[in-house]
Amino acid sequence: MHGVWQHARGALHVCVIVVLKIDLQRGEQNIRGIFITTFAAGALGALFLPSAAEAQSYPIRPVRLVVPYPPGGTTDFTAREISQALSESMGQQFVVDNRSGAAGTMGHHIVAKAAPDGYTLVVGTFGGLVTGPALMGAQLPYDPEKDFVPIGLAVHTPWALVLNPGVPAKSVKELIDLAKASPGKLNYASTGTGTPNHLGMVLLLHANINMIHVPYRSAGQITVDLISGQVQSVFSGVPQILPHVKAGRLRVIGVGHPVRLCALPDVAAIAETVPGFNNSGFYGLLAPPSTPRVLVDRLNGELKKAFGAPETVMRLESQGVVAATSTPQEFAALIRKHLVLWRKVVKDANIKPD
């Protein structure tokens, strides 16, 4: 750190000499202001840019891990896996901070505006990075491609089509036939307009099938009301519904992943009935814009080590979540690809923000 400060002092010395010379020869105070501003950016950048050695000692204090949804859902489950893995491997606490609201976009916005020092990160979700931006467009207070530095992918999150057992459908085809026969009689829940569980049902049902959309504030409350029969169906993350499925309180009739899941081997992929259907999202780790590359690379290495470990893969798959790893560049490309796909879904279905 002493060497960096000496470099910053040198930058200050050079800038002062240049400014004085300009003042004496030309007397242009506006140019002096420009040079001082240039110094402020350059010297402070030199002062705070971490070296490779300093990146290895990072973090030196707890790291805030913003989760854009409340406790009880797949996002929170995944975030706690990330938190535990990074806390153990990096020797500092990665503290989960649930910041829900605005269909998952509020937590993303908090991190998009945070200091780029590596101490505020977000568990980026499919809703906050893809389906929310696909719906909101320029109304969203951040750009999912420009206002974050992707660190790495953590999991793929297949959505399961879940019913209250009172609904007389045992398969995806039976549900579609029932909805066609009784337009407006069945309903489905989601965590808000434009969220993955909403758009997944839109993608499945198409415009000619009428089911009533019932938005909720949290996935946990949806599960409670689905069990009691207040709502009849939902595209849900698997971890929060798996115990209820095993106990017979809920019924899964299909999964949105292209292939069957280890946690639900007897449940068909919806693509077996609706060719090409894919309603499987992802979660990963992202930092604010301008976060130094050395910190991003350090975090990516630790994340890949944790989520590539066989024991982690098996534990996640037993809960219906598919562990995944990537480079920062691959994660950025995945976000871009899905933005294109889901913007088309929103446009074709003429879905508007509430």
TIRONU-971504 format. One record per residue: residue number from 0; residue in three letters; x, y, z of N, C-alpha, C in turn. Coordinates in steps of 0.2 Angstrom, whole numbers, always signed. Layout:
<atoms>
resi,resn,n_c1,n_c2,n_c3,ca_c1,ca_c2,ca_c3,c_c1,c_c2,c_c3
NUM,Ala,X,Y,Z,X,Y,Z,X,Y,Z
...
</atoms>
This chain:
<atoms>
resi,resn,n_c1,n_c2,n_c3,ca_c1,ca_c2,ca_c3,c_c1,c_c2,c_c3
0,Met,+4,-6,+0,+0,+0,+0,+4,+6,+0
1,His,+10,+6,+3,+15,+12,+4,+17,+14,-3
2,Gly,+19,+8,-8,+21,+10,-14,+15,+13,-19
3,Val,+9,+11,-18,+4,+14,-21,+3,+21,-20
4,Trp,+3,+23,-13,+3,+29,-11,+8,+34,-13
5,Gln,+14,+31,-14,+20,+35,-17,+18,+36,-24
6,His,+16,+32,-28,+14,+33,-34,+9,+38,-35
7,Ala,+4,+38,-31,-1,+44,-31,+2,+50,-29
8,Arg,+6,+51,-24,+10,+57,-23,+14,+59,-29
9,Gly,+17,+55,-32,+20,+57,-38,+16,+60,-44
10,Ala,+10,+57,-44,+5,+59,-49,+2,+66,-47
11,Leu,+2,+68,-41,+0,+74,-38,+5,+79,-40
12,His,+11,+78,-39,+17,+82,-40,+17,+84,-47
13,Val,+16,+80,-52,+17,+81,-59,+11,+86,-61
14,Cys,+5,+84,-58,-1,+88,-60,+0,+95,-57
15,Val,+2,+96,-51,+3,+103,-49,+8,+107,-53
16,Ile,+13,+104,-55,+18,+108,-59,+15,+110,-66
17,Val,+11,+105,-69,+8,+107,-75,+3,+112,-75
18,Val,-1,+112,-69,-6,+117,-68,-3,+124,-67
19,Leu,+2,+124,-63,+5,+131,-62,+8,+133,-68
20,Lys,+11,+129,-72,+14,+131,-79,+9,+134,-83
21,Ile,+3,+131,-84,-2,+133,-88,-5,+140,-85
22,Asp,-6,+141,-79,-8,+147,-76,-3,+153,-77
23,Leu,+3,+152,-76,+8,+157,-77,+8,+159,-84
24,Gln,+8,+154,-89,+9,+156,-96,+3,+158,-99
25,Arg,-3,+156,-97,-9,+157,-101,-15,+160,-97
26,Gly,-14,+159,-90,-19,+162,-86,-26,+159,-87
27,Glu,-27,+153,-89,-33,+150,-90,-35,+146,-84
28,Gln,-40,+148,-80,-42,+145,-74,-46,+139,-76
29,Asn,-50,+139,-82,-54,+133,-83,-49,+127,-85
30,Ile,-44,+128,-88,-39,+123,-89,-36,+120,-83
31,Arg,-35,+124,-78,-32,+122,-72,-38,+117,-69
32,Gly,-44,+119,-69,-49,+114,-66,-49,+108,-70
33,Ile,-48,+108,-76,-48,+101,-80,-43,+97,-77
34,Phe,-37,+100,-76,-31,+96,-74,-32,+93,-67
35,Ile,-35,+97,-63,-36,+95,-56,-41,+89,-56
36,Thr,-46,+90,-60,-51,+84,-61,-47,+78,-63
37,Thr,-43,+79,-68,-40,+73,-71,-35,+70,-65
38,Phe,-32,+74,-62,-28,+71,-56,-32,+67,-51
39,Ala,-38,+70,-49,-43,+67,-44,-44,+60,-47
40,Ala,-46,+59,-53,-48,+53,-56,-42,+48,-56
41,Gly,-36,+51,-59,-31,+46,-60,-27,+44,-53
42,Ala,-26,+49,-49,-22,+48,-43,-26,+44,-38
43,Leu,-33,+45,-38,-37,+41,-33,-38,+34,-36
44,Gly,-38,+33,-43,-38,+27,-46,-32,+23,-44
45,Ala,-26,+26,-44,-20,+23,-42,-20,+21,-35
46,Leu,-23,+25,-31,-23,+24,-24,-27,+18,-22
47,Phe,-33,+17,-25,-37,+11,-23,-37,+5,-27
48,Leu,-34,+5,-33,-34,-1,-37,-30,-6,-34
49,Pro,-32,-12,-32,-29,-17,-29,-24,-20,-33
50,Ser,-18,-22,-30,-13,-26,-34,-15,-33,-33
51,Ala,-11,-38,-37,-13,-45,-37,-12,-47,-30
52,Ala,-7,-45,-26,-5,-47,-20,-11,-45,-15
53,Glu,-13,-39,-16,-19,-37,-11,-25,-41,-13
54,Ala,-26,-43,-19,-32,-47,-21,-32,-53,-17
55,Gln,-26,-56,-16,-25,-62,-13,-27,-62,-6
56,Ser,-26,-56,-3,-28,-55,+4,-36,-53,+5
57,Tyr,-39,-51,+0,-46,-50,+0,-50,-56,+1
58,Pro,-55,-55,+5,-58,-49,+9,-55,-49,+16
59,Ile,-54,-43,+18,-52,-41,+25,-57,-40,+30
60,Arg,-63,-40,+27,-69,-38,+31,-75,-42,+28
61,Pro,-81,-43,+32,-86,-46,+29,-89,-43,+23
62,Val,-92,-48,+18,-94,-46,+12,-102,-46,+12
63,Arg,-105,-41,+10,-112,-41,+9,-115,-45,+3
64,Leu,-119,-50,+4,-122,-54,-2,-129,-52,-2
65,Val,-131,-48,-7,-138,-46,-8,-142,-51,-11
66,Val,-147,-53,-8,-152,-58,-11,-158,-54,-13
67,Pro,-160,-54,-20,-166,-50,-22,-173,-53,-20
68,Tyr,-173,-58,-16,-180,-61,-14,-180,-63,-7
69,Pro,-186,-63,-4,-186,-65,+4,-184,-72,+5
70,Pro,-183,-74,+11,-181,-81,+13,-187,-85,+11
71,Gly,-185,-92,+10,-190,-97,+9,-190,-99,+2
72,Gly,-187,-96,-3,-187,-98,-10,-180,-101,-12
73,Thr,-180,-103,-19,-174,-106,-22,-168,-101,-22
74,Thr,-170,-94,-23,-164,-89,-23,-161,-89,-16
75,Asp,-165,-89,-11,-162,-89,-4,-158,-95,-2
76,Phe,-160,-101,-5,-157,-107,-4,-150,-107,-7
77,Thr,-150,-105,-14,-144,-104,-17,-139,-100,-14
78,Ala,-142,-94,-12,-137,-89,-9,-134,-91,-3
79,Arg,-137,-95,+1,-134,-98,+7,-129,-103,+6
80,Glu,-130,-107,+0,-125,-111,-2,-118,-107,-4
81,Ile,-119,-102,-8,-114,-98,-10,-110,-94,-4
82,Ser,-115,-92,+1,-112,-89,+7,-108,-93,+11
83,Gln,-110,-100,+12,-106,-104,+16,-100,-106,+12
84,Ala,-100,-107,+6,-94,-110,+2,-89,-104,+2
85,Leu,-91,-98,+1,-86,-93,+0,-83,-91,+7
86,Ser,-88,-91,+12,-85,-89,+19,-80,-94,+21
87,Glu,-81,-101,+20,-76,-106,+22,-70,-105,+18
88,Ser,-70,-104,+11,-64,-104,+7,-60,-97,+7
89,Met,-63,-92,+9,-60,-85,+9,-59,-83,+16
90,Gly,-61,-86,+21,-59,-84,+28,-63,-78,+30
91,Gln,-68,-75,+27,-72,-70,+30,-79,-72,+28
92,Gln,-84,-69,+32,-91,-70,+32,-94,-67,+25
93,Phe,-97,-70,+21,-101,-68,+16,-109,-68,+19
94,Val,-111,-62,+21,-117,-61,+24,-123,-60,+20
95,Val,-128,-65,+20,-134,-64,+16,-138,-58,+18
96,Asp,-140,-54,+14,-145,-48,+15,-150,-49,+10
97,Asn,-156,-51,+13,-162,-52,+8,-165,-45,+7
98,Arg,-165,-43,+1,-168,-36,-1,-173,-37,-7
99,Ser,-179,-39,-5,-184,-41,-10,-188,-35,-12
100,Gly,-192,-35,-17,-196,-30,-20,-196,-29,-27
101,Ala,-201,-26,-30,-201,-25,-37,-199,-31,-42
102,Ala,-202,-37,-40,-201,-43,-44,-194,-45,-44
103,Gly,-190,-44,-39,-183,-46,-39,-178,-40,-41
104,Thr,-181,-35,-44,-176,-30,-47,-173,-25,-42
105,Met,-176,-24,-36,-174,-19,-31,-167,-21,-28
106,Gly,-166,-28,-27,-160,-30,-24,-154,-29,-29
107,His,-156,-30,-36,-151,-29,-41,-149,-22,-42
108,His,-154,-17,-41,-153,-10,-42,-148,-8,-36
109,Ile,-149,-11,-30,-145,-9,-24,-137,-10,-26
110,Val,-136,-16,-29,-129,-18,-30,-126,-14,-36
111,Ala,-131,-13,-41,-128,-9,-47,-126,-2,-45
112,Lys,-128,+1,-40,-126,+8,-38,-121,+7,-32
113,Ala,-119,+1,-30,-114,+1,-24,-107,+2,-26
114,Ala,-103,+3,-21,-96,+5,-22,-92,-2,-25
115,Pro,-88,-1,-30,-85,-7,-34,-79,-9,-30
116,Asp,-80,-11,-24,-74,-13,-20,-74,-20,-18
117,Gly,-79,-24,-20,-79,-31,-19,-82,-33,-13
118,Tyr,-85,-28,-9,-88,-29,-3,-96,-29,-3
119,Thr,-99,-28,-9,-106,-28,-10,-107,-32,-16
120,Leu,-110,-38,-16,-111,-42,-22,-119,-44,-22
121,Val,-121,-47,-28,-128,-49,-28,-128,-56,-31
122,Val,-133,-60,-28,-134,-66,-31,-139,-65,-37
123,Gly,-137,-64,-43,-141,-62,-48,-145,-67,-50
124,Thr,-152,-65,-52,-157,-70,-53,-159,-70,-60
125,Phe,-163,-75,-62,-166,-75,-69,-171,-69,-70
126,Gly,-175,-68,-64,-180,-63,-64,-176,-56,-65
127,Gly,-171,-55,-61,-168,-48,-61,-164,-46,-67
128,Leu,-161,-52,-70,-156,-51,-75,-159,-52,-82
129,Val,-165,-56,-82,-168,-57,-89,-175,-56,-90
130,Thr,-179,-59,-86,-187,-58,-87,-189,-51,-85
131,Gly,-186,-49,-79,-188,-42,-77,-186,-37,-82
132,Pro,-180,-37,-84,-178,-32,-90,-181,-33,-96
133,Ala,-183,-39,-98,-187,-41,-104,-194,-37,-104
134,Leu,-197,-37,-98,-203,-34,-97,-203,-26,-96
135,Met,-198,-24,-92,-198,-17,-90,-194,-12,-95
136,Gly,-189,-15,-98,-185,-11,-103,-182,-5,-100
137,Ala,-183,+0,-103,-180,+7,-101,-183,+9,-94
138,Gln,-188,+6,-92,-191,+8,-86,-187,+6,-80
139,Leu,-183,+1,-81,-179,-2,-76,-174,+3,-74
140,Pro,-172,+3,-67,-167,+8,-65,-160,+6,-66
141,Tyr,-159,+0,-70,-152,-2,-71,-152,-6,-78
142,Asp,-146,-7,-81,-146,-11,-87,-142,-17,-85
143,Pro,-145,-23,-86,-142,-29,-84,-136,-31,-87
144,Glu,-134,-28,-93,-128,-29,-97,-123,-24,-95
145,Lys,-125,-18,-93,-120,-13,-92,-118,-11,-85
146,Asp,-123,-13,-81,-122,-10,-74,-120,-16,-69
147,Phe,-117,-21,-71,-114,-26,-67,-108,-29,-70
148,Val,-104,-32,-66,-98,-36,-69,-100,-43,-67
149,Pro,-101,-47,-72,-103,-54,-70,-96,-58,-67
150,Ile,-97,-61,-62,-92,-65,-59,-92,-72,-61
151,Gly,-98,-76,-60,-98,-83,-62,-105,-85,-61
152,Leu,-107,-90,-65,-113,-94,-64,-112,-99,-58
153,Ala,-118,-100,-55,-118,-105,-49,-122,-111,-50
154,Val,-128,-109,-52,-133,-115,-53,-138,-113,-59
155,His,-140,-119,-62,-146,-118,-66,-152,-120,-62
156,Thr,-158,-117,-62,-164,-117,-58,-170,-119,-62
157,Pro,-171,-126,-63,-177,-128,-66,-183,-127,-62
158,Trp,-188,-125,-66,-195,-123,-63,-199,-129,-64
159,Ala,-202,-131,-58,-207,-137,-58,-214,-135,-59
160,Leu,-218,-138,-63,-225,-136,-63,-229,-140,-58
161,Val,-231,-136,-53,-234,-140,-46,-241,-138,-46
162,Leu,-245,-143,-44,-252,-142,-43,-254,-144,-36
163,Asn,-260,-141,-33,-263,-143,-28,-266,-150,-29
164,Pro,-266,-155,-25,-269,-162,-27,-276,-162,-29
165,Gly,-280,-157,-27,-287,-156,-29,-288,-155,-36
166,Val,-283,-153,-40,-284,-151,-47,-284,-158,-50
167,Pro,-289,-160,-54,-289,-167,-57,-285,-167,-64
168,Ala,-278,-166,-63,-274,-167,-69,-267,-170,-66
169,Lys,-265,-175,-70,-259,-179,-67,-254,-178,-72
170,Ser,-255,-174,-77,-249,-173,-82,-250,-166,-85
171,Val,-245,-164,-89,-245,-157,-92,-251,-157,-97
172,Lys,-252,-163,-101,-257,-163,-106,-264,-163,-103
173,Glu,-265,-166,-97,-271,-166,-94,-273,-159,-91
174,Leu,-268,-155,-89,-269,-148,-87,-271,-144,-92
175,Ile,-267,-144,-98,-269,-140,-104,-276,-142,-106
176,Asp,-278,-148,-106,-285,-150,-109,-290,-147,-104
177,Leu,-288,-148,-97,-293,-145,-92,-294,-138,-93
178,Ala,-289,-134,-94,-289,-127,-95,-293,-125,-101
179,Lys,-292,-129,-106,-296,-127,-112,-303,-128,-111
180,Ala,-305,-134,-108,-312,-135,-107,-315,-131,-102
181,Ser,-311,-128,-97,-314,-123,-92,-311,-117,-92
182,Pro,-312,-113,-97,-308,-106,-98,-310,-102,-92
183,Gly,-304,-99,-89,-306,-94,-83,-307,-97,-77
184,Lys,-307,-104,-76,-309,-108,-70,-303,-110,-66
185,Leu,-297,-110,-69,-291,-112,-66,-287,-106,-65
186,Asn,-282,-106,-60,-278,-101,-59,-271,-103,-57
187,Tyr,-266,-98,-58,-259,-100,-57,-256,-94,-53
188,Ala,-251,-96,-49,-248,-90,-45,-241,-89,-48
189,Ser,-239,-83,-46,-232,-81,-47,-230,-76,-42
190,Thr,-223,-74,-42,-221,-69,-38,-221,-62,-41
191,Gly,-225,-61,-46,-226,-55,-50,-226,-55,-57
192,Thr,-229,-50,-60,-229,-50,-68,-222,-49,-70
193,Gly,-220,-54,-75,-214,-53,-78,-209,-58,-75
194,Thr,-211,-61,-69,-206,-65,-66,-206,-72,-70
195,Pro,-200,-76,-69,-200,-82,-72,-206,-87,-71
196,Asn,-209,-87,-65,-214,-92,-65,-220,-89,-68
197,His,-221,-83,-69,-226,-80,-73,-225,-81,-80
198,Leu,-219,-79,-83,-218,-80,-90,-218,-87,-92
199,Gly,-216,-92,-88,-215,-99,-89,-222,-102,-91
200,Met,-227,-99,-87,-234,-102,-88,-237,-99,-94
201,Val,-235,-92,-96,-237,-89,-102,-234,-93,-108
202,Leu,-228,-95,-107,-225,-99,-113,-228,-105,-114
203,Leu,-230,-109,-108,-234,-115,-109,-241,-115,-112
204,Leu,-245,-110,-109,-252,-110,-111,-253,-106,-117
205,His,-249,-102,-120,-251,-98,-126,-257,-93,-125
206,Ala,-258,-90,-129,-263,-84,-129,-270,-87,-129
207,Asn,-271,-93,-132,-278,-96,-132,-280,-100,-126
208,Ile,-276,-101,-121,-278,-104,-115,-279,-99,-109
209,Asn,-285,-99,-106,-286,-94,-101,-286,-97,-94
210,Met,-281,-95,-91,-280,-97,-83,-279,-90,-80
211,Ile,-281,-89,-74,-281,-83,-70,-274,-82,-67
212,His,-271,-77,-68,-264,-76,-65,-265,-72,-58
213,Val,-262,-75,-53,-263,-73,-46,-256,-71,-43
214,Pro,-254,-64,-44,-247,-63,-41,-246,-62,-34
215,Tyr,-241,-64,-31,-239,-64,-24,-233,-60,-23
216,Arg,-231,-59,-17,-225,-55,-15,-219,-60,-13
217,Ser,-221,-66,-12,-215,-71,-10,-217,-78,-12
218,Ala,-212,-82,-13,-213,-89,-15,-215,-93,-9
219,Gly,-213,-91,-3,-215,-94,+3,-222,-94,+4
220,Gln,-225,-88,+3,-233,-88,+4,-236,-92,-2
221,Ile,-234,-92,-8,-237,-96,-13,-237,-103,-11
222,Thr,-232,-106,-8,-232,-113,-6,-237,-114,-1
223,Val,-238,-110,+4,-243,-110,+9,-250,-111,+6
224,Asp,-251,-106,+2,-258,-106,-1,-259,-111,-7
225,Leu,-254,-114,-10,-255,-119,-14,-257,-125,-10
226,Ile,-254,-127,-5,-255,-132,-1,-262,-132,+2
227,Ser,-265,-126,+4,-271,-125,+7,-277,-125,+1
228,Gly,-275,-124,-5,-279,-124,-11,-282,-117,-12
229,Gln,-279,-112,-9,-281,-105,-11,-279,-103,-18
230,Val,-273,-106,-21,-272,-106,-28,-271,-113,-30
231,Gln,-271,-114,-37,-271,-121,-39,-264,-123,-42
232,Ser,-260,-119,-45,-254,-121,-49,-249,-115,-48
233,Val,-243,-118,-50,-237,-113,-50,-231,-116,-53
234,Phe,-227,-112,-57,-221,-114,-59,-216,-112,-53
235,Ser,-214,-117,-49,-210,-116,-43,-203,-119,-43
236,Gly,-198,-115,-40,-192,-118,-39,-193,-125,-35
237,Val,-188,-130,-36,-189,-136,-33,-188,-137,-25
238,Pro,-182,-133,-23,-181,-134,-16,-186,-133,-11
239,Gln,-190,-128,-12,-195,-126,-7,-201,-131,-7
240,Ile,-202,-134,-13,-208,-138,-13,-207,-146,-13
241,Leu,-201,-148,-13,-199,-155,-13,-201,-158,-7
242,Pro,-200,-156,-1,-203,-159,+5,-211,-160,+5
243,His,-214,-155,+2,-222,-156,+2,-224,-161,-4
244,Val,-220,-162,-9,-221,-166,-14,-220,-173,-11
245,Lys,-215,-175,-8,-213,-181,-5,-219,-183,+0
246,Ala,-222,-178,+4,-227,-179,+9,-234,-180,+6
247,Gly,-234,-179,-1,-241,-179,-4,-245,-173,-3
248,Arg,-242,-168,-1,-246,-162,+0,-247,-158,-7
249,Leu,-242,-159,-11,-242,-156,-18,-240,-161,-23
250,Arg,-242,-159,-29,-241,-164,-35,-237,-160,-40
251,Val,-231,-163,-43,-227,-161,-48,-229,-164,-54
252,Ile,-231,-161,-60,-233,-164,-66,-228,-163,-72
253,Gly,-223,-159,-71,-218,-158,-76,-212,-153,-73
254,Val,-207,-154,-76,-201,-149,-75,-199,-145,-81
255,Gly,-197,-139,-80,-195,-135,-86,-189,-136,-89
256,His,-184,-140,-85,-178,-141,-88,-178,-146,-94
257,Pro,-174,-145,-99,-174,-149,-105,-174,-157,-103
258,Val,-171,-159,-98,-171,-166,-96,-174,-167,-89
259,Arg,-175,-173,-87,-178,-175,-80,-172,-173,-75
260,Leu,-175,-172,-69,-170,-170,-63,-169,-176,-59
261,Cys,-163,-176,-56,-161,-182,-51,-166,-182,-45
262,Ala,-168,-176,-43,-172,-175,-37,-179,-178,-39
263,Leu,-181,-178,-45,-188,-180,-47,-188,-184,-53
264,Pro,-185,-190,-52,-183,-194,-58,-189,-197,-62
265,Asp,-195,-197,-58,-201,-200,-61,-206,-195,-64
266,Val,-203,-188,-64,-207,-183,-67,-205,-181,-73
267,Ala,-209,-181,-78,-207,-180,-85,-205,-172,-86
268,Ala,-200,-171,-91,-198,-165,-93,-204,-162,-97
269,Ile,-206,-156,-97,-212,-154,-100,-210,-154,-108
270,Ala,-204,-154,-110,-202,-154,-117,-204,-161,-120
271,Glu,-205,-166,-115,-207,-172,-118,-215,-172,-121
272,Thr,-218,-167,-118,-225,-166,-121,-226,-160,-125
273,Val,-222,-155,-124,-222,-149,-128,-215,-148,-131
274,Pro,-213,-150,-136,-206,-150,-139,-203,-143,-139
275,Gly,-197,-143,-137,-193,-137,-136,-195,-133,-130
276,Phe,-199,-135,-126,-201,-131,-120,-195,-131,-115
277,Asn,-193,-125,-113,-188,-124,-108,-189,-118,-104
278,Asn,-191,-119,-97,-192,-114,-92,-187,-116,-87
279,Ser,-181,-115,-88,-175,-116,-83,-171,-110,-82
280,Gly,-171,-107,-77,-167,-101,-76,-160,-102,-73
281,Phe,-157,-97,-70,-150,-98,-67,-149,-93,-62
282,Tyr,-144,-94,-58,-142,-89,-53,-134,-89,-53
283,Gly,-132,-83,-52,-125,-82,-52,-123,-76,-48
284,Leu,-116,-75,-47,-114,-70,-43,-111,-64,-48
285,Leu,-113,-58,-46,-111,-52,-50,-109,-46,-45
286,Ala,-105,-42,-47,-102,-36,-44,-104,-29,-47
287,Pro,-104,-24,-43,-105,-17,-46,-101,-16,-52
288,Pro,-103,-11,-57,-98,-10,-62,-92,-7,-60
289,Ser,-86,-8,-64,-80,-5,-62,-76,-9,-57
290,Thr,-79,-15,-54,-75,-19,-49,-69,-21,-53
291,Pro,-63,-21,-49,-57,-23,-52,-57,-30,-54
292,Arg,-54,-31,-60,-54,-38,-63,-50,-43,-58
293,Val,-45,-40,-55,-41,-45,-50,-46,-48,-45
294,Leu,-51,-44,-42,-56,-46,-37,-61,-51,-41
295,Val,-63,-49,-47,-68,-53,-50,-65,-60,-52
296,Asp,-59,-60,-54,-55,-67,-55,-54,-71,-49
297,Arg,-53,-67,-44,-52,-71,-37,-58,-74,-35
298,Leu,-64,-71,-35,-70,-73,-33,-73,-79,-38
299,Asn,-71,-78,-45,-73,-83,-49,-70,-89,-48
300,Gly,-63,-89,-46,-60,-95,-45,-62,-99,-39
301,Glu,-64,-95,-34,-67,-98,-28,-74,-101,-29
302,Leu,-78,-97,-33,-85,-100,-34,-84,-106,-39
303,Lys,-80,-106,-44,-79,-112,-48,-77,-118,-44
304,Lys,-72,-117,-39,-70,-122,-35,-76,-125,-31
305,Ala,-80,-121,-28,-85,-123,-23,-91,-127,-27
306,Phe,-93,-124,-33,-99,-127,-36,-97,-132,-41
307,Gly,-90,-133,-42,-88,-139,-46,-86,-145,-42
308,Ala,-86,-144,-35,-85,-150,-31,-90,-155,-31
309,Pro,-88,-161,-32,-93,-167,-32,-98,-167,-27
310,Glu,-96,-166,-20,-101,-166,-15,-106,-160,-15
311,Thr,-104,-154,-18,-109,-149,-19,-113,-150,-24
312,Val,-111,-153,-30,-115,-155,-36,-121,-160,-33
313,Met,-119,-165,-30,-123,-170,-27,-128,-167,-22
314,Arg,-126,-163,-18,-131,-160,-13,-136,-155,-17
315,Leu,-134,-151,-21,-138,-147,-25,-143,-151,-29
316,Glu,-141,-156,-33,-145,-160,-37,-150,-164,-33
317,Ser,-149,-166,-27,-154,-169,-23,-159,-164,-21
318,Gln,-158,-158,-22,-163,-153,-20,-167,-150,-26
319,Gly,-165,-153,-32,-168,-150,-39,-165,-144,-42
320,Val,-158,-143,-39,-155,-137,-42,-148,-140,-46
321,Val,-147,-138,-51,-141,-140,-55,-135,-136,-55
322,Ala,-130,-138,-51,-124,-134,-50,-120,-133,-57
323,Ala,-117,-127,-58,-114,-125,-64,-109,-120,-63
324,Thr,-104,-120,-67,-98,-115,-67,-97,-112,-73
325,Ser,-94,-106,-73,-92,-103,-79,-87,-98,-78
326,Thr,-84,-95,-84,-80,-89,-83,-84,-83,-83
327,Pro,-82,-77,-81,-86,-71,-81,-89,-70,-88
328,Gln,-85,-71,-93,-87,-69,-100,-92,-74,-102
329,Glu,-92,-80,-100,-97,-85,-102,-104,-83,-98
330,Phe,-103,-81,-92,-109,-79,-89,-113,-73,-92
331,Ala,-109,-68,-94,-111,-62,-98,-115,-64,-104
332,Ala,-112,-69,-108,-115,-72,-114,-121,-75,-113
333,Leu,-122,-79,-107,-128,-82,-106,-134,-77,-104
334,Ile,-132,-72,-101,-137,-67,-99,-139,-64,-106
335,Arg,-135,-62,-110,-137,-59,-117,-141,-63,-121
336,Lys,-140,-70,-121,-143,-75,-125,-151,-75,-122
337,His,-152,-76,-116,-158,-76,-113,-162,-70,-113
338,Leu,-159,-64,-113,-162,-58,-114,-166,-58,-121
339,Val,-162,-60,-126,-165,-60,-133,-171,-65,-133
340,Leu,-171,-71,-130,-176,-75,-130,-182,-73,-127
341,Trp,-181,-70,-121,-187,-68,-116,-190,-62,-118
342,Arg,-186,-57,-121,-189,-51,-124,-194,-53,-129
343,Lys,-193,-58,-133,-198,-60,-138,-204,-63,-135
344,Val,-203,-67,-130,-209,-70,-127,-214,-64,-124
345,Val,-211,-59,-121,-215,-54,-118,-218,-50,-124
346,Lys,-214,-49,-129,-217,-45,-135,-223,-49,-138
347,Asp,-222,-55,-139,-227,-59,-143,-233,-60,-139
348,Ala,-232,-60,-132,-238,-61,-128,-241,-54,-126
349,Asn,-238,-49,-128,-241,-42,-127,-241,-41,-119
350,Ile,-237,-43,-115,-237,-42,-108,-234,-35,-106
351,Lys,-238,-32,-102,-236,-25,-100,-235,-25,-92
352,Pro,-230,-21,-90,-229,-20,-83,-235,-18,-79
353,Asp,-236,-20,-73,-242,-18,-69,-242,-11,-68
</atoms>
